Amino acid sequence: MNYTYILRCGDGSLYTGWTNDLEKRLRTHQEGRGGKYTRSRLPVELAYYEEFGTKEEAMRREWEIKQLTRAEKEKLIEAP
C-alpha cells in the first residue's frame, strides 16, 4: 500500500508527502530524521492520509494536495 499524508507541524504549518510505510515514515519525521522542513518544526502529528495501490497514484495525489491553498488543505483534513 502507498500513502499520501499531511502532517501538522509544531509551528502550525502543514507538510505533505508520500510513502509506502506510513507508520515508519511518521516515526522518522517525529524523530527529526524525516526531512529538512519537518526537522526544524517538531513536533509533528499525522493530520490526514489517503491510501493508494501504486506509488504513482500516491505521488500524483501528493502533487495535487501541494497545489491546494492552506484553507483547502484544512477543509480536506476536517472532512469526515
C-alpha positions as CSV (number, residue, x, y, z in Angstrom):
1,M,0.0,0.0,0.0
2,N,1.1,3.6,-0.7
3,Y,0.0,6.7,1.2
4,T,-0.2,10.4,0.7
5,Y,-0.2,12.2,4.0
6,I,-0.4,15.6,5.6
7,L,1.5,16.4,8.9
8,R,0.7,19.3,11.2
9,C,4.0,20.7,12.4
10,G,4.7,22.2,15.8
11,D,4.7,25.7,14.3
12,G,1.2,25.1,12.8
13,S,2.4,24.6,9.3
14,L,1.3,21.7,7.1
15,Y,3.7,19.3,5.3
16,T,2.5,16.9,2.6
17,G,4.4,13.8,1.5
18,W,4.0,10.2,0.3
19,T,5.4,6.9,1.5
20,N,4.9,3.1,1.2
21,D,5.2,2.7,5.0
22,L,3.1,5.3,6.9
23,E,4.0,4.2,10.4
24,K,7.7,4.1,9.7
25,R,7.7,7.5,7.9
26,L,5.7,9.2,10.6
27,R,8.2,7.8,13.2
28,T,11.2,9.2,11.2
29,H,9.5,12.6,10.9
30,Q,8.8,12.6,14.7
31,E,12.5,11.7,15.4
32,G,13.7,14.6,13.4
33,R,15.0,12.4,10.5
34,G,12.1,12.8,8.1
35,G,13.2,15.8,6.2
36,K,14.7,19.2,6.5
37,Y,11.3,21.0,6.6
38,T,9.8,18.9,9.4
39,R,13.1,18.6,11.3
40,S,13.0,22.3,12.3
41,R,9.3,22.3,13.0
42,L,8.9,19.5,15.6
43,P,6.8,18.0,17.0
44,V,4.7,16.7,14.1
45,E,1.5,14.8,14.1
46,L,-0.4,13.0,11.4
47,A,-3.4,15.1,10.3
48,Y,-4.6,13.3,7.2
49,Y,-3.8,10.4,4.9
50,E,-5.1,8.6,1.8
51,E,-4.3,5.0,0.6
52,F,-3.3,4.1,-2.9
53,G,-2.5,0.9,-4.7
54,T,0.5,2.3,-6.6
55,K,3.4,4.7,-5.9
56,E,2.4,6.7,-9.0
57,E,-1.1,7.4,-7.6
58,A,0.3,8.4,-4.2
59,M,2.8,10.8,-5.9
60,R,0.2,12.3,-8.1
61,R,-2.1,12.9,-5.2
62,E,0.8,14.5,-3.2
63,W,1.3,16.9,-6.1
64,E,-2.4,17.7,-6.2
65,I,-2.6,18.4,-2.5
66,K,0.5,20.6,-2.7
67,Q,-1.3,22.8,-5.2
68,L,-4.2,23.5,-2.7
69,T,-4.4,26.6,-0.6
70,R,-3.9,26.2,3.1
71,A,-7.7,26.7,3.6
72,E,-8.4,23.9,1.1
73,K,-5.9,21.6,2.9
74,E,-7.6,22.4,6.2
75,K,-11.0,21.6,4.7
76,L,-9.6,18.3,3.4
77,I,-8.3,17.4,6.9
78,E,-11.6,18.3,8.6
79,A,-13.8,16.4,6.1
80,P,-15.5,13.3,7.5
